[in-house]
């Protein structure tokens, strides 16, 4: 899988995990369940922060869309 595509999948997985789709699993366990984890996945702190910010922005957009839909 191409690195760019894999990163998009991981970002989408993070957003869905934040919304509760992972149940009580940790994010790493959730990635394993989805088959997106590699054995030696190590992220620097700055990479984790970037991923978290991107996930939160995506979640905010989803919430805004849901609010707009519910107002119709």
Secondary structure, DSSP 8 states (H G I E B T S, - for coil): --HHHHHHHHHHHHHHHHTTTTTT--HHHHHHHHT---TT----HHHHHHHHHHHHHHHHHHHHHHHHHHH-
